[in-house]
Amino acid sequence: MSDIKQFVTDDMVTTGDFELEERHSLRRVAGLSTELTDVTEVEYRQLRLERVVLVGVWTDGTVADADNSMIELAALAETAGSEVLEGLVQRRRAIDPATFIGRGKVDELKDAVVNTGADTVICDGELSPSQLRNLEERLNVKVVDRTALILDIFAQHAKSKEGKAQVELAQLQYLVPRLRGWGMTLSRQAGGSGSGAGGGVGLRGPGETKLEIDRRRINTRIAKLRREIKAMRIIRDTKRASRARNEVPGVAIAGYTNAGKSSLLNRLTGAGVLVENALFATLDPTTRRARAADGREYTLSDTVGFVRHLPHQIVEAFRSTLEEVAGADLVLHVVDGAHPNPAEQVRAVREVLADVDADRVPELLVVNKIDMADPETLLMIKRDWPGVMFVSAHTGEGIEELRAAIEERLPRPAIELRAVVPYDRGDLVDRVHRLGEVLSTEHGEGGTLVHVRVPRGLAAELQPYVQ
């Protein structure tokens, strides 16, 4: 059986392969006008990130922390489809409230933009509307912050209806406070006092600025999206309740983006979901059934990846999806063993899990990519986190040990009993094997004698045959 599963995973074209080919064939769309003819344009508003300069402010931590943050920002920019030309970091006690970086550093940044021919500057932090406006006026190029960059990547990678709605909601919530008029076109009012170009007979009245119209349309769209996501959440809750009613244990795979969660799901279940060496390659959760060595069924769910300073708009919009983790019986916390600072990854993931009330779920820490990791780093991880599992989803090393550890931590069925099940109730025996833990079986004249641990609902069905 395992050989067949391996053949399916390695040698056949999967759904993930098709998705990856489709994603790589897409060309990015240049930045659209800020004037909205229709509010739904926001969903397709992709940032024009072609040639970029990165800039960050280092306020605390070590030099290595600052470097790792900029390396991650560069990876995010490349995932969004841009070419990183240069990166600048400024050491400051606090972020400048007007321009993010110091006034003198802005001039140095402008020189870097001119010399490299960049058309976009990406800041390693979330900028206020005034900071965005001031930097764009000084630099004369598009300025994007870390939050907008992550939202742009999410917009490119969302595939399902729920995922697209969640991303659009997050984009709109981010956009509302940052709407600003450029020139007279967006600030002119429809009404007036009767004098000037904007007034006259039939045009008097309070009027609305173009900015106000955009804001009203966006708020209307936000309300509609929230209703749609709420309806989708009911469907998700119904499926979760069905699994809970049948007492099927659930395992959620969580972790930092690009830690190898989807690869691990494919290796454990042969799911064939999309795998790509890129940040936030997976946004739409995937759930697959797996079977323990004793025959019990359980589910494995892949979830959206986390990142340091994950935008709160994303956490709120994806809350219904992330609650899959909170409702699980076990969290498989996957860590990238090849990352220079895995401890920072673990801290960032646990912060998000606490935000969605999933920090109380039992956790199994799994270090992936050990085939690419530094042996000294692995030794430090083993010392700092006793009980951690080491695997490679790429080579398969440690997978069987991980599978055994998962099964050992699955909740045991509540009720132990002995019953003689008639041979014409083979369906009941099959459910016992799928949902319960079979301790022994024996075939007799009256039926199949089973010694099992089963959930309460199944125990009630077996009650007429209990000895």
C-alpha positions as CSV (number, residue, x, y, z in Angstrom):
1,M,0.0,0.0,0.0
2,S,2.8,2.4,0.9
3,D,4.5,1.6,-2.4
4,I,1.4,2.5,-4.3
5,K,1.1,5.8,-2.3
6,Q,4.7,6.6,-3.0
7,F,4.1,6.0,-6.7
8,V,1.1,8.3,-6.7
9,T,3.1,11.0,-5.0
10,D,6.3,10.8,-7.0
11,D,5.4,9.7,-10.6
12,M,1.9,10.9,-11.3
13,V,0.7,14.4,-12.2
14,T,-1.3,15.8,-9.2
15,T,-3.7,18.7,-8.8
16,G,-0.9,20.6,-7.1
17,D,1.3,20.2,-10.3
18,F,-1.5,21.7,-12.4
19,E,-1.9,24.6,-10.0
20,L,1.8,25.3,-9.9
21,E,2.0,25.3,-13.8
22,E,-0.9,27.7,-13.9
23,R,0.5,30.0,-11.3
24,H,3.9,30.2,-13.1
25,S,2.2,31.0,-16.4
26,L,0.4,34.1,-15.1
27,R,1.8,37.5,-15.9
28,R,1.5,40.3,-13.3
29,V,-0.7,43.3,-14.0
30,A,0.7,46.8,-13.7
31,G,-0.6,49.0,-11.0
32,L,-4.2,50.2,-11.6
33,S,-5.4,53.8,-11.2
34,T,-6.3,54.8,-7.7
35,E,-9.7,56.1,-8.9
36,L,-12.2,53.3,-8.5
37,T,-14.8,53.0,-11.2
38,D,-16.0,50.0,-9.3
39,V,-15.0,48.9,-5.8
40,T,-14.4,45.3,-6.9
41,E,-11.3,46.6,-8.8
42,V,-9.6,46.5,-5.4
43,E,-9.5,42.7,-5.6
44,Y,-7.5,42.8,-8.8
45,R,-5.3,45.8,-7.8
46,Q,-1.9,44.3,-8.0
47,L,1.1,46.3,-6.9
48,R,3.6,47.2,-9.7
49,L,6.6,45.6,-8.1
50,E,9.2,45.2,-10.8
51,R,12.4,46.9,-9.7
52,V,12.5,47.5,-6.0
53,V,14.7,49.0,-3.2
54,L,14.1,47.7,0.3
55,V,14.4,49.9,3.4
56,G,14.2,48.9,7.1
57,V,14.6,50.5,10.6
58,W,16.5,48.6,13.2
59,T,15.2,49.7,16.6
60,D,16.0,46.7,18.8
61,G,17.6,43.2,18.7
62,T,20.8,42.1,17.2
63,V,22.4,42.9,13.8
64,A,21.6,39.3,12.8
65,D,17.9,39.9,13.6
66,A,17.9,43.0,11.4
67,D,19.6,41.1,8.6
68,N,17.2,38.2,8.8
69,S,14.2,40.6,8.7
70,M,15.6,42.2,5.5
71,I,16.3,38.8,3.9
72,E,12.7,37.7,4.6
73,L,11.4,41.0,3.1
74,A,13.5,40.3,0.0
75,A,12.0,36.8,-0.2
76,L,8.5,38.3,0.1
77,A,9.2,40.9,-2.7
78,E,10.5,38.2,-5.0
79,T,7.5,36.0,-4.3
80,A,5.3,39.0,-5.4
81,G,7.2,39.1,-8.7
82,S,9.8,41.8,-8.2
83,E,13.5,42.2,-8.7
84,V,15.3,43.4,-5.5
85,L,18.1,45.9,-6.4
86,E,19.3,47.1,-3.1
87,G,18.5,47.2,0.6
88,L,19.1,49.8,3.2
89,V,18.8,49.6,7.0
90,Q,18.9,52.5,9.5
91,R,19.7,52.2,13.2
92,R,17.3,54.4,15.2
93,R,15.9,54.4,18.7
94,A,12.4,54.8,17.2
95,I,10.7,55.0,13.8
96,D,10.3,58.5,12.5
97,P,6.6,59.4,12.7
98,A,6.7,61.5,9.5
99,T,8.9,59.5,7.1
100,F,9.5,56.1,8.8
101,I,13.3,56.6,8.3
102,G,15.2,59.7,9.3
103,R,15.1,62.8,7.0
104,G,18.7,62.4,6.0
105,K,18.2,58.7,5.2
106,V,15.3,59.7,2.9
107,D,17.8,61.6,0.7
108,E,20.2,58.6,0.7
109,L,17.3,56.4,-0.2
110,K,16.3,58.7,-3.1
111,D,19.9,58.5,-4.4
112,A,19.7,54.7,-4.4
113,V,16.4,54.8,-6.2
114,V,17.8,57.1,-8.9
115,N,21.0,55.2,-9.3
116,T,19.4,51.8,-9.6
117,G,16.4,52.9,-11.7
118,A,14.0,51.4,-9.2
119,D,10.2,52.1,-9.5
120,T,9.1,51.0,-6.1
121,V,10.4,51.2,-2.5
122,I,9.3,48.6,0.0
123,C,9.4,49.4,3.8
124,D,9.9,46.7,6.4
125,G,7.0,47.7,8.6
126,E,3.4,49.0,8.4
127,L,3.3,52.7,7.3
128,S,0.7,55.2,8.4
129,P,-1.1,57.1,5.6
130,S,0.9,60.2,6.3
131,Q,4.2,58.3,6.2
132,L,3.2,56.8,2.8
133,R,2.3,60.2,1.4
134,N,5.4,61.9,2.7
135,L,7.7,59.3,1.3
136,E,6.1,59.2,-2.1
137,E,6.3,63.0,-2.3
138,R,10.0,62.9,-1.4
139,L,11.0,59.9,-3.5
140,N,8.7,60.3,-6.5
141,V,8.1,56.6,-6.8
142,K,5.5,54.1,-5.5
143,V,6.0,53.3,-1.8
144,V,4.7,50.0,-0.4
145,D,4.8,48.7,3.2
146,R,5.2,45.1,4.4
147,T,1.5,44.7,5.0
148,A,0.5,45.7,1.5
149,L,3.2,43.4,0.1
150,I,1.9,40.4,2.0
151,L,-1.7,41.2,1.0
152,D,-0.6,41.4,-2.6
153,I,0.9,37.9,-2.4
154,F,-2.2,36.6,-0.8
155,A,-4.3,38.1,-3.6
156,Q,-2.1,36.3,-6.2
157,H,-2.3,32.9,-4.5
158,A,-5.9,32.6,-3.3
159,K,-7.8,30.0,-5.3
160,S,-11.0,29.1,-3.5
161,K,-14.1,31.3,-3.3
162,E,-13.6,31.6,0.5
163,G,-9.9,32.4,0.2
164,K,-10.5,35.1,-2.4
165,A,-13.2,36.6,-0.2
166,Q,-11.0,36.6,2.8
167,V,-8.1,38.2,1.0
168,E,-10.3,40.9,-0.6
169,L,-11.8,41.7,2.9
170,A,-8.2,42.1,4.3
171,Q,-7.2,44.3,1.4
172,L,-10.2,46.6,1.8
173,Q,-9.8,46.9,5.5
174,Y,-6.2,47.9,4.9
175,L,-7.2,50.4,2.1
176,V,-9.9,52.3,3.9
177,P,-7.7,54.5,6.2
178,R,-5.2,55.0,3.3
179,L,-7.6,56.4,0.7
180,R,-6.3,59.8,-0.3
181,G,-7.1,62.1,-3.2
182,W,-4.4,62.9,-5.8
183,G,-4.9,66.4,-7.4
184,M,-8.2,68.2,-7.9
185,T,-9.9,65.3,-9.6
186,L,-10.5,63.3,-6.4
187,S,-11.1,66.3,-4.1
188,R,-13.7,68.2,-6.1
189,Q,-17.2,68.2,-4.7
190,A,-20.4,67.7,-6.7
191,G,-22.2,70.5,-4.9
192,G,-21.3,74.1,-4.3
193,S,-22.4,77.6,-3.4
194,G,-23.4,78.5,-6.9
195,S,-20.2,80.2,-7.9
196,G,-17.1,78.6,-9.5
197,A,-16.7,75.7,-11.8
198,G,-18.3,73.2,-9.5
199,G,-21.5,75.1,-8.6
200,G,-24.5,76.4,-10.5
201,V,-28.1,75.6,-10.9
202,G,-28.9,71.9,-10.3
203,L,-25.5,71.3,-8.7
204,R,-26.0,72.9,-5.4
205,G,-25.9,70.8,-2.2
206,P,-23.5,69.2,0.2
207,G,-22.2,66.9,-2.4
208,E,-19.6,64.1,-1.8
209,T,-15.9,64.1,-2.7
210,K,-14.6,61.3,-4.8
211,L,-12.8,60.1,-1.7
212,E,-16.0,59.9,0.2
213,I,-17.7,58.0,-2.6
214,D,-14.9,55.5,-2.7
215,R,-15.0,55.1,1.1
216,R,-18.7,54.5,1.1
217,R,-18.5,51.9,-1.7
218,I,-15.7,50.1,0.1
219,N,-17.6,50.0,3.4
220,T,-20.6,48.5,1.5
221,R,-18.4,45.9,-0.1
222,I,-16.8,45.1,3.3
223,A,-20.2,44.5,4.9
224,K,-21.2,42.2,1.9
225,L,-17.9,40.2,2.2
226,R,-18.4,39.7,5.9
227,R,-21.8,38.3,5.3
228,E,-20.5,35.9,2.7
229,I,-17.6,34.7,4.9
230,K,-20.0,34.2,7.8
231,A,-22.1,32.0,5.6
232,M,-19.0,30.0,4.5
233,R,-18.0,29.7,8.1
234,I,-21.3,28.0,8.9
235,I,-20.5,25.4,6.3
236,R,-17.1,24.9,7.7
237,D,-18.5,24.6,11.3
238,T,-21.0,22.1,10.1
239,K,-18.3,19.9,8.6
240,R,-16.2,20.3,11.8
241,A,-19.3,19.3,13.9
242,S,-19.9,16.3,11.8
243,R,-16.3,15.1,12.4
244,A,-16.7,15.9,16.1
245,R,-20.0,13.9,16.3
246,N,-18.3,10.9,14.8
247,E,-15.4,11.6,17.1
248,V,-12.8,11.5,14.2
249,P,-9.6,13.0,15.7
250,G,-8.1,16.0,13.8
251,V,-4.5,17.0,13.4
252,A,-3.7,20.5,12.1
253,I,-0.4,21.2,10.4
254,A,0.7,24.8,11.3
255,G,3.9,26.6,11.0
256,Y,5.9,29.4,9.4
257,T,5.4,30.1,5.7
258,N,7.6,27.9,3.4
259,A,8.5,25.5,6.3
260,G,7.3,22.6,4.2
261,K,3.8,22.0,5.6
262,S,2.2,21.0,2.2
263,S,5.2,18.7,1.4
264,L,4.7,17.0,4.8
265,L,0.9,16.6,4.1
266,N,1.7,15.0,0.7
267,R,4.3,12.7,2.3
268,L,2.0,11.6,5.1
269,T,-1.2,11.1,3.0
270,G,-0.3,11.3,-0.7
271,A,-2.6,14.3,-1.0
272,G,-0.9,15.8,-4.1
273,V,-1.5,19.4,-3.1
274,L,0.5,22.3,-4.5
275,V,4.1,22.6,-3.4
276,E,6.2,25.6,-4.3
277,N,9.5,27.0,-2.9
278,A,7.8,30.4,-2.2
279,L,6.3,32.2,0.7
280,F,2.5,31.7,1.2
281,A,2.2,29.2,-1.6
282,T,-0.7,27.6,0.2
283,L,-3.7,29.8,1.3
284,D,-6.6,27.4,0.9
285,P,-6.7,24.8,3.7
286,T,-6.7,21.1,2.6
287,T,-8.0,18.3,4.8
288,R,-7.2,14.7,4.1
289,R,-8.1,11.4,5.9
290,A,-5.4,9.2,7.2
291,R,-5.4,5.8,8.9
292,A,-3.5,4.8,12.0
293,A,-1.7,1.5,12.3
294,D,-4.5,0.1,14.5
295,G,-7.1,1.0,11.8
296,R,-8.5,4.3,13.3
297,E,-9.2,7.2,11.0
298,Y,-8.0,10.7,11.7
299,T,-7.8,13.9,9.6
300,L,-4.7,16.0,8.7
301,S,-5.4,19.6,7.7
302,D,-2.9,21.9,6.0
303,T,-3.3,25.6,7.0
304,V,-2.1,29.0,5.8
305,G,1.5,29.8,6.8
306,F,2.4,32.4,9.3
307,V,5.1,35.0,9.2
308,R,6.7,37.5,11.6
309,H,4.4,40.5,12.1
310,L,1.6,38.8,10.2
311,P,-0.9,41.7,9.3
312,H,-3.8,41.8,11.7
313,Q,-6.1,42.2,8.7
314,I,-5.0,38.8,7.5
315,V,-5.5,37.2,11.0
316,E,-9.0,38.6,11.3
317,A,-10.1,37.8,7.7
318,F,-8.7,34.2,7.9
319,R,-10.0,33.7,11.5
320,S,-12.6,31.1,10.4
321,T,-9.9,29.1,8.6
322,L,-7.4,29.5,11.4
323,E,-10.0,28.2,13.9
324,E,-9.5,24.8,12.3
325,V,-6.3,24.7,14.3
326,A,-8.1,25.7,17.5
327,G,-10.6,22.9,17.0
328,A,-7.9,20.2,16.4
329,D,-6.8,17.5,18.8
330,L,-3.2,18.0,18.0
331,V,-1.1,20.7,16.3
332,L,1.8,19.6,14.1
333,H,4.0,22.7,14.4
334,V,6.4,22.5,11.4
335,V,9.7,24.4,11.7
336,D,12.1,25.1,8.9
337,G,15.4,23.5,10.0
338,A,17.4,25.2,7.3
339,H,16.3,28.7,8.5
340,P,19.0,30.8,10.2
341,N,16.8,31.6,13.2
342,P,14.2,28.8,13.8
343,A,13.5,30.0,17.3
344,E,12.2,33.3,15.9
345,Q,9.9,31.3,13.6
346,V,8.5,29.3,16.5
347,R,7.9,32.4,18.5
348,A,6.0,34.1,15.6
349,V,3.8,31.1,15.0
350,R,2.9,30.7,18.7
351,E,1.9,34.4,18.8
352,V,-0.6,33.8,16.0
353,L,-1.9,30.6,17.5
354,A,-2.5,32.5,20.8
355,D,-4.5,35.1,18.8
356,V,-7.0,32.4,17.6
357,D,-7.1,30.6,20.9
358,A,-5.2,27.6,19.6
359,D,-2.4,27.8,22.1
360,R,-4.1,25.3,24.5
361,V,-4.1,22.5,21.9
362,P,-1.4,19.9,22.4
363,E,1.6,20.6,20.2
364,L,4.1,18.3,18.5
365,L,7.1,20.3,17.3
366,V,8.5,19.0,14.0
367,V,11.7,20.2,12.4
368,N,11.6,19.8,8.6
369,K,14.3,20.0,5.9
370,I,16.9,18.3,8.0
371,D,18.6,17.2,4.7
372,M,19.4,20.9,4.1
373,A,20.0,22.0,7.7
374,D,23.3,22.8,9.5
375,P,24.1,19.9,11.9
376,E,25.1,22.4,14.7
377,T,21.7,24.1,14.3
378,L,20.0,20.8,14.7
379,L,22.0,20.0,17.9
380,M,21.0,23.3,19.4
381,I,17.4,22.7,18.5
382,K,17.5,19.3,20.2
383,R,19.0,20.8,23.3
384,D,16.5,23.7,23.5
385,W,13.4,21.7,22.6
386,P,13.4,18.2,24.1
387,G,11.0,15.8,22.4
388,V,11.2,17.5,19.0
389,M,10.9,15.4,15.9
390,F,13.3,15.6,13.0
391,V,12.1,14.8,9.4
392,S,12.7,15.5,5.8
393,A,9.5,15.7,3.7
394,H,11.8,15.7,0.6
395,T,13.8,12.5,1.3
396,G,11.2,10.8,3.6
397,E,13.7,10.5,6.5
398,G,11.9,10.4,9.9
399,I,8.4,10.2,8.4
400,E,7.5,6.8,9.8
401,E,8.7,7.9,13.3
402,L,6.6,11.0,12.9
403,R,3.5,9.0,11.9
404,A,4.0,6.8,15.0
405,A,4.3,9.9,17.2
406,I,1.1,11.4,15.8
407,E,-0.8,8.2,16.3
408,E,0.5,7.9,19.9
409,R,-0.8,11.4,20.7
410,L,-4.3,10.9,19.1
411,P,-7.1,10.9,21.7
412,R,-8.2,7.4,22.6
413,P,-11.9,6.4,22.2
414,A,-13.8,6.8,25.4
415,I,-15.5,3.4,26.1
416,E,-14.0,-0.1,26.2
417,L,-16.3,-3.1,25.7
418,R,-16.7,-6.6,24.3
419,A,-19.4,-7.5,21.9
420,V,-20.5,-10.3,19.5
421,V,-21.5,-8.6,16.3
422,P,-23.7,-10.7,14.0
423,Y,-22.2,-11.5,10.6
424,D,-25.0,-9.6,8.8
425,R,-23.8,-6.4,10.6
426,G,-20.5,-6.2,8.7
427,D,-21.1,-2.4,8.3
428,L,-20.9,-2.1,12.1
429,V,-17.6,-4.1,12.3
430,D,-16.2,-1.8,9.5
431,R,-17.1,1.3,11.5
432,V,-15.5,-0.2,14.6
433,H,-12.3,-0.6,12.7
434,R,-12.5,3.0,11.3
435,L,-13.6,4.9,14.3
436,G,-12.5,2.7,17.3
437,E,-9.4,1.0,18.5
438,V,-9.6,-2.8,18.0
439,L,-7.8,-4.7,20.8
440,S,-8.7,-8.1,19.6
441,T,-11.1,-10.0,17.2
442,E,-12.3,-13.6,17.1
443,H,-14.8,-15.3,14.8
444,G,-17.4,-17.5,16.5
445,E,-20.7,-19.2,15.6
446,G,-22.8,-16.3,16.6
447,G,-20.7,-13.6,14.9
448,T,-17.5,-11.6,15.4
449,L,-16.3,-11.2,18.9
450,V,-14.6,-7.8,19.2
451,H,-12.8,-6.3,22.2
452,V,-12.6,-2.6,21.3
453,R,-12.5,1.0,22.5
454,V,-15.1,3.1,20.7
455,P,-16.7,6.6,20.8
456,R,-19.8,7.0,22.8
457,G,-22.1,7.1,19.8
458,L,-20.8,3.8,18.4
459,A,-20.9,2.3,21.8
460,A,-24.6,2.9,22.0
461,E,-25.1,1.1,18.6
462,L,-23.0,-1.9,19.9
463,Q,-25.0,-2.1,23.2
464,P,-27.5,-4.8,22.0
465,Y,-24.5,-7.1,21.2
466,V,-22.5,-6.4,24.4
467,Q,-21.6,-9.5,26.4
